[in-house]
Structure formats: structure tokens, C-alpha cells
Amino acid sequence: MTVGYVAQCALRGITLQSLEIETEGDIDLTGFLGLDPQIANGYESLRYTVRIRGDGTKEQFAQVHEAVMATSPNVYNLANAVGLKSTLAVE
């Protein structure tokens, strides 16, 4: 999402001074470690805080945030089920 904030600010002529995205989530490690098959092996919820500073107004940064939420591949992939294909290359 960092790239999205930088790009959206650049498109609007906003100079960024700092950008930080702090994330946290709830996960039961007994599922992740395979100790209890009844427990999901992923996060139950995720939360994040975006700290942004620059020469934009609060309204401009709110528009940037809305645009990032609407176009971010990360937001999309976390909010929607997407296909996942893996390849193992042992060398």
C-alpha cells in the first residue's frame, strides 16, 4: 500500500514528508503450527493505521486514502478470495 500512497500523492502534487503503515492482527499460533486442526491457520482479523505527513490538507489526504483503498491490490487480495498457485523449485 505504500506505493499506492506515494503514487496518489504524486498524482495530486502532494509532497510527502513521512509515511508509515502500522499493522497488527489476531492469530492463534496453535493453528499456524499445526498443533490443533480445529484452529484456523490464518489471521482472524487485521488492523492497520496509516500515518502520513506532507504538504497536503486533511481533505486531500482523505482523498488519497480513499483512492488507495479503492485501487490497492493488497486490499483487494485480503478482502477477496483469490486463486493461489505455488511452484517449488529445489536446487
DSSP file (Angstrom, degrees, kcal/mol; ACC not computed):
  #  RESIDUE AA STRUCTURE BP1 BP2  ACC     N-H-->O    O-->H-N    N-H-->O    O-->H-N    TCO  KAPPA ALPHA  PHI   PSI    X-CA   Y-CA   Z-CA
    1    1 A M     >        0   0    0      0, 0.0     4,-2.2     0, 0.0     5,-0.2   0.000 360.0 360.0 360.0 -22.6    0.0    0.0    0.0
    2    2 A T  H  >  +     0   0    0      1,-0.2     4,-2.5     2,-0.2     5,-0.2   0.923 360.0  51.8 -56.7 -44.9    3.0    2.3    0.5
    3    3 A V  H  > S+     0   0    0      1,-0.2     4,-2.9     2,-0.2    -1,-0.2   0.892 107.4  54.1 -59.4 -39.6    3.4    2.5   -3.3
    4    4 A G  H  > S+     0   0    0      2,-0.2     4,-2.8     1,-0.2     5,-0.2   0.913 109.0  46.6 -61.8 -44.3   -0.2    3.5   -3.6
    5    5 A Y  H  X S+     0   0    0     -4,-2.2     4,-2.2     2,-0.2     5,-0.2   0.921 114.2  47.9 -64.7 -43.1    0.0    6.4   -1.2
    6    6 A V  H  X S+     0   0    0     -4,-2.5     4,-2.3    -5,-0.2    -2,-0.2   0.938 115.1  45.4 -62.5 -46.5    3.2    7.6   -2.8
    7    7 A A  H  X S+     0   0    0     -4,-2.9     4,-2.5    -5,-0.2    -2,-0.2   0.923 112.9  49.0 -64.5 -45.3    1.7    7.4   -6.3
    8    8 A Q  H  X S+     0   0    0     -4,-2.8     4,-1.1    -5,-0.2    -1,-0.2   0.882 112.5  48.5 -64.8 -37.6   -1.6    9.0   -5.3
    9    9 A C  H  <>S+     0   0    0     -4,-2.2     5,-2.9    -5,-0.2     4,-0.5   0.922 111.0  50.7 -66.1 -42.9    0.2   11.9   -3.6
   10   10 A A  H ><5S+     0   0    0     -4,-2.3     3,-1.2     1,-0.2    -2,-0.2   0.911 106.9  54.1 -61.5 -42.1    2.4   12.4   -6.6
   11   11 A L  H 3<5S+     0   0    0     -4,-2.5    -1,-0.2     1,-0.3    -2,-0.2   0.815 112.9  44.0 -60.4 -29.9   -0.6   12.5   -8.9
   12   12 A R  T 3<5S-     0   0    0     -4,-1.1    -1,-0.3    -3,-0.4    -2,-0.2   0.394 115.6-112.8 -96.6   1.5   -2.1   15.2   -6.7
   13   13 A G  T < 5 +     0   0    0     -3,-1.2     2,-0.5    -4,-0.5    -3,-0.2   0.743  65.8 149.0  73.8  23.0    1.1   17.2   -6.4
   14   14 A I      < -     0   0    0     -5,-2.9     2,-0.6    -6,-0.2    -1,-0.3  -0.791  40.9-142.1 -92.5 127.7    1.4   16.5   -2.7
   15   15 A T        -     0   0    0     -2,-0.5    40,-1.9    -3,-0.1     2,-0.3  -0.799  16.1-142.1 -89.9 123.2    4.9   16.3   -1.3
   16   16 A L  E     +A   54   0A   0     -2,-0.6    38,-0.3    38,-0.2     3,-0.1  -0.647  23.0 178.7 -85.1 139.3    5.2   13.6    1.4
   17   17 A Q  E    S-     0   0A   0     36,-3.6     2,-0.3     1,-0.4    37,-0.2   0.706  73.4  -5.9-103.0 -35.7    7.4   14.1    4.4
   18   18 A S  E     -A   53   0A   0     35,-1.9    35,-2.5     2,-0.0    -1,-0.4  -0.986  54.9-173.0-158.4 152.4    6.7   10.8    6.0
   19   19 A L  E     +A   52   0A   0     -2,-0.3     2,-0.4    33,-0.2    33,-0.2  -0.959  10.2 170.4-149.2 127.6    4.6    7.7    5.6
   20   20 A E  E     -A   51   0A   0     31,-2.5    31,-3.4    -2,-0.3     2,-0.6  -0.997  15.5-163.1-140.4 133.2    4.2    4.8    8.0
   21   21 A I  E     -A   50   0A   0     -2,-0.4     2,-0.5    29,-0.2    29,-0.2  -0.960  11.2-165.1-118.6 113.3    1.7    1.9    7.9
   22   22 A E  E     -A   49   0A   0     27,-2.8    27,-2.5    -2,-0.6     2,-0.3  -0.858   9.8-170.5-100.5 125.9    1.5    0.1   11.2
   23   23 A T  E     +A   48   0A   0     -2,-0.5     2,-0.3    25,-0.2    25,-0.2  -0.852  11.8 169.6-118.1 152.5   -0.2   -3.3   11.1
   24   24 A E  E     -A   47   0A   0     23,-2.4    23,-3.1    -2,-0.3     2,-0.3  -0.977   7.0-180.0-153.0 156.1   -1.4   -5.7   13.7
   25   25 A G  E     -A   46   0A   0     -2,-0.3     2,-0.6    21,-0.2    21,-0.2  -0.974  29.1-113.6-154.8 166.8   -3.5   -8.9   13.7
   26   26 A D  E     +A   45   0A   0     19,-2.2    18,-3.5    -2,-0.3    19,-0.8  -0.931  40.8 160.8-109.1 120.8   -5.1  -11.6   15.7
   27   27 A I  E     -A   43   0A   0     -2,-0.6     2,-0.8    16,-0.2    16,-0.1  -1.000  35.7-139.0-141.1 139.8   -3.8  -15.1   15.1
   28   28 A D    >>  -     0   0    0     14,-0.5     3,-1.6    -2,-0.4     4,-1.2  -0.883  14.9-156.8 -97.3 110.4   -3.9  -18.3   17.1
   29   29 A L  H 3> S+     0   0    0     -2,-0.8     4,-2.7     1,-0.3     6,-0.3   0.667  85.0  73.0 -66.8 -16.9   -0.5  -19.9   16.7
   30   30 A T  H 34>S+     0   0    0      2,-0.2     5,-2.0     1,-0.2     6,-1.6   0.832 101.9  44.9 -66.8 -28.2   -1.7  -23.4   17.5
   31   31 A G  H X45S+     0   0    0     -3,-1.6     3,-1.3     9,-0.3    10,-0.2   0.927 113.3  48.9 -74.8 -47.5   -3.4  -23.4   14.1
   32   32 A F  H 3<5S+     0   0    0     -4,-1.2    -2,-0.2     8,-0.3    -3,-0.1   0.875 113.1  47.4 -58.5 -40.6   -0.3  -21.9   12.3
   33   33 A L  T 3<5S-     0   0    0     -4,-2.7    -1,-0.3     3,-0.0    -2,-0.2   0.471 113.1-118.6 -83.0  -1.4    2.0  -24.5   14.0
   34   34 A G  T < 5S+     0   0    0     -3,-1.3    -3,-0.2     2,-0.2    -2,-0.1   0.715  77.2 126.5  73.9  20.5   -0.4  -27.4   13.1
   35   35 A L  S   <S+     0   0    0     -5,-2.0    -4,-0.2    -6,-0.3    -5,-0.1   0.724  76.1  28.3 -83.4 -22.1   -1.0  -28.2   16.8
   36   36 A D    >   -     0   0    0     -6,-1.6     3,-1.8     3,-0.1    -1,-0.3  -0.883  61.6-164.0-142.5 106.9   -4.8  -28.1   16.6
   37   37 A P  T 3  S+     0   0    0      0, 0.0     4,-0.1     0, 0.0    -1,-0.1   0.633  90.0  66.1 -67.0 -11.7   -6.6  -28.8   13.3
   38   38 A Q  T 3  S+     0   0    0      2,-0.1     2,-0.4     0, 0.0    -7,-0.1   0.640  88.9  79.8 -81.0 -14.6   -9.7  -27.2   14.7
   39   39 A I  S <  S-     0   0    0     -3,-1.8    -3,-0.1    -9,-0.1    -5,-0.1  -0.801  89.2-113.7 -99.3 132.5   -8.0  -23.8   14.8
   40   40 A A        -     0   0    0     -2,-0.4   -12,-0.3     1,-0.1    -8,-0.3  -0.294  16.7-139.0 -59.9 145.3   -7.7  -21.7   11.6
   41   41 A N  S    S+     0   0    0    -10,-0.2     2,-0.2    -9,-0.1    -1,-0.1   0.104  77.3  61.1 -96.9  23.3   -4.1  -21.3   10.4
   42   42 A G  S    S-     0   0    0      1,-0.1   -14,-0.5   -16,-0.0     2,-0.2  -0.739  97.0 -63.2-134.2-176.1   -4.5  -17.6    9.4
   43   43 A Y  E     -A   27   0A   0     -2,-0.2   -16,-0.2   -16,-0.1     3,-0.1  -0.455  27.0-155.6 -73.0 141.6   -5.4  -14.3   10.9
   44   44 A E  E    S-     0   0A   0    -18,-3.5     2,-0.3     1,-0.3    -1,-0.1   0.787  80.5  -4.6 -83.2 -32.0   -8.8  -13.8   12.4
   45   45 A S  E     -A   26   0A   0    -19,-0.8   -19,-2.2     2,-0.0     2,-0.4  -0.983  61.3-152.2-158.1 154.0   -8.6  -10.1   11.9
   46   46 A L  E     -A   25   0A   0     -2,-0.3     2,-0.3   -21,-0.2   -21,-0.2  -0.974  11.5-175.3-128.8 144.0   -6.2   -7.4   10.7
   47   47 A R  E     -A   24   0A   0    -23,-3.1   -23,-2.4    -2,-0.4     2,-0.3  -0.975   3.4-177.5-135.3 150.1   -5.9   -3.8   11.6
   48   48 A Y  E     -A   23   0A   0     -2,-0.3     2,-0.4   -25,-0.2   -25,-0.2  -0.998  15.4-153.4-149.5 151.4   -3.7   -1.0   10.3
   49   49 A T  E     -A   22   0A   0    -27,-2.5   -27,-2.8    -2,-0.3     2,-0.6  -0.991  11.9-151.1-123.9 129.7   -3.0    2.6   10.9
   50   50 A V  E     -A   21   0A   0     -2,-0.4     2,-0.6   -29,-0.2   -29,-0.2  -0.899   8.6-167.5-102.1 122.3   -1.7    4.9    8.2
   51   51 A R  E     +A   20   0A   0    -31,-3.4   -31,-2.5    -2,-0.6     2,-0.4  -0.952  17.0 171.4-110.3 118.0    0.5    7.8    9.5
   52   52 A I  E     +A   19   0A   0     -2,-0.6     2,-0.4   -33,-0.2   -33,-0.2  -0.975  12.2 178.9-133.8 140.9    1.1   10.3    6.8
   53   53 A R  E     +A   18   0A   0    -35,-2.5   -36,-3.6    -2,-0.4   -35,-1.9  -0.999  25.7 106.8-142.8 138.5    2.6   13.8    6.8
   54   54 A G  E    S-A   16   0A   0     -2,-0.4   -38,-0.2   -38,-0.3   -40,-0.0  -0.953  78.2 -60.9 179.5-164.2    3.2   16.2    4.0
   55   55 A D  S    S+     0   0    0    -40,-1.9     2,-0.2    -2,-0.3   -39,-0.1   0.268  93.8 106.3 -90.8  14.2    2.0   19.5    2.4
   56   56 A G  S    S-     0   0    0    -41,-0.3    -2,-0.3     1,-0.1     2,-0.1  -0.489  71.2-113.7 -85.4 161.5   -1.5   18.2    1.7
   57   57 A T     >  -     0   0    0     -2,-0.2     4,-2.5     1,-0.1     5,-0.2  -0.407  31.3-104.5 -83.8 167.8   -4.6   19.1    3.6
   58   58 A K  H  > S+     0   0    0      1,-0.2     4,-2.0     2,-0.2     5,-0.1   0.892 124.6  52.3 -58.3 -39.0   -6.6   16.7    5.7
   59   59 A E  H  > S+     0   0    0      2,-0.2     4,-1.9     1,-0.2    -1,-0.2   0.900 109.0  48.7 -65.7 -41.1   -9.2   16.6    2.9
   60   60 A Q  H  > S+     0   0    0      1,-0.2     4,-2.3     2,-0.2    -2,-0.2   0.914 111.6  48.8 -65.4 -42.2   -6.5   15.8    0.3
   61   61 A F  H  X S+     0   0    0     -4,-2.5     4,-2.5     1,-0.2    -1,-0.2   0.849 108.5  54.4 -67.4 -32.1   -5.1   13.0    2.4
   62   62 A A  H  X S+     0   0    0     -4,-2.0     4,-2.4    -5,-0.2    -1,-0.2   0.897 109.2  48.2 -64.9 -39.5   -8.6   11.6    3.0
   63   63 A Q  H  X S+     0   0    0     -4,-1.9     4,-2.3     2,-0.2    -2,-0.2   0.895 110.8  50.7 -66.3 -40.4   -9.0   11.5   -0.8
   64   64 A V  H  X S+     0   0    0     -4,-2.3     4,-2.5     2,-0.2    -2,-0.2   0.937 110.7  49.5 -60.0 -47.3   -5.6    9.8   -1.2
   65   65 A H  H  X S+     0   0    0     -4,-2.5     4,-2.5     1,-0.2    -2,-0.2   0.920 110.8  49.1 -59.9 -45.9   -6.6    7.2    1.4
   66   66 A E  H  X S+     0   0    0     -4,-2.4     4,-1.8     1,-0.2    -1,-0.2   0.904 111.4  50.0 -61.0 -41.7  -10.0    6.6   -0.4
   67   67 A A  H  X S+     0   0    0     -4,-2.3     4,-1.4     2,-0.2    -2,-0.2   0.904 110.9  48.9 -64.9 -40.9   -8.2    6.2   -3.7
   68   68 A V  H  X S+     0   0    0     -4,-2.5     4,-2.2     1,-0.2     3,-0.4   0.924 110.6  50.4 -64.6 -43.7   -5.6    3.7   -2.2
   69   69 A M  H  < S+     0   0    0     -4,-2.5    -1,-0.2     1,-0.2    -2,-0.2   0.842 112.8  48.0 -63.0 -32.2   -8.4    1.7   -0.6
   70   70 A A  H  < S+     0   0    0     -4,-1.8    -1,-0.2    -5,-0.2    -2,-0.2   0.736 124.9  26.9 -79.9 -23.1  -10.2    1.5   -3.9
   71   71 A T  H  < S+     0   0    0     -4,-1.4    -2,-0.2    -3,-0.4    -3,-0.2   0.494  84.1 119.9-120.9  -4.9   -7.2    0.5   -6.0
   72   72 A S     X  -     0   0    0     -4,-2.2     4,-2.3    -5,-0.2     5,-0.2  -0.468  48.8-154.3 -70.9 124.1   -4.8   -1.3   -3.8
   73   73 A P  H  > S+     0   0    0      0, 0.0     4,-3.1     0, 0.0     5,-0.2   0.863  97.6  55.8 -61.2 -34.4   -4.0   -4.9   -4.9
   74   74 A N  H  > S+     0   0    0      2,-0.2     4,-2.0     1,-0.2     5,-0.2   0.936 108.3  45.8 -64.1 -46.0   -3.2   -5.7   -1.2
   75   75 A V  H  > S+     0   0    0      2,-0.2     4,-2.0    -7,-0.2    -1,-0.2   0.932 115.3  48.3 -60.8 -45.3   -6.6   -4.5    0.0
   76   76 A Y  H  X S+     0   0    0     -4,-2.3     4,-1.6     1,-0.2    -2,-0.2   0.943 111.8  48.1 -60.4 -49.0   -8.3   -6.4   -2.8
   77   77 A N  H  < S+     0   0    0     -4,-3.1     5,-0.2     1,-0.2    -1,-0.2   0.820 115.0  45.1 -66.2 -31.0   -6.4   -9.7   -2.2
   78   78 A L  H  < S+     0   0    0     -4,-2.0    -1,-0.2    -5,-0.2    -2,-0.2   0.809 116.4  45.4 -79.5 -30.1   -7.0   -9.6    1.5
   79   79 A A  H  < S+     0   0    0     -4,-2.0     2,-0.3    -5,-0.2    -2,-0.2   0.653 116.6  44.3 -87.6 -16.0  -10.7   -8.7    1.2
   80   80 A N  S  < S-     0   0    0     -4,-1.6     2,-0.4    -5,-0.2    -1,-0.1  -0.951  87.0-107.6-131.9 147.4  -11.5  -11.3   -1.6
   81   81 A A        -     0   0    0     -2,-0.3     2,-0.3    -3,-0.0    -3,-0.1  -0.595  42.6-176.2 -71.4 128.2  -10.6  -14.9   -2.2
   82   82 A V        -     0   0    0     -2,-0.4     2,-0.1    -5,-0.2    -5,-0.0  -0.933  30.7 -99.3-125.5 151.4   -8.0  -15.1   -5.0
   83   83 A G        -     0   0    0     -2,-0.3     2,-0.4     1,-0.0     0, 0.0  -0.382  34.9-160.9 -66.5 145.2   -6.5  -18.2   -6.6
   84   84 A L        -     0   0    0     -2,-0.1     2,-0.4     2,-0.0    -1,-0.0  -0.981   9.8-178.8-134.1 121.1   -3.1  -19.2   -5.3
   85   85 A K        -     0   0    0     -2,-0.4     2,-0.3     2,-0.0    -2,-0.0  -0.971  10.1-161.9-121.0 132.0   -0.7  -21.4   -7.3
   86   86 A S        -     0   0    0     -2,-0.4     2,-0.4     2,-0.0    -2,-0.0  -0.820   9.1-163.4-115.3 154.7    2.6  -22.4   -5.9
   87   87 A T        -     0   0    0     -2,-0.3     2,-0.6     2,-0.0    -2,-0.0  -0.999   9.3-152.5-131.9 131.8    5.8  -23.8   -7.5
   88   88 A L        -     0   0    0     -2,-0.4     2,-0.6     2,-0.0    -2,-0.0  -0.929  11.6-175.4-105.9 120.2    8.5  -25.5   -5.5
   89   89 A A        -     0   0    0     -2,-0.6     2,-0.5     2,-0.0    -2,-0.0  -0.911   4.0-170.2-117.6 102.4   12.0  -25.2   -7.1
   90   90 A V              0   0    0     -2,-0.6    -2,-0.0     1,-0.1     0, 0.0  -0.822 360.0 360.0 -94.2 125.1   14.5  -27.2   -5.1
   91   91 A E              0   0    0     -2,-0.5    -1,-0.1     0, 0.0    -2,-0.0   0.358 360.0 360.0-122.9 360.0   18.1  -26.5   -6.3
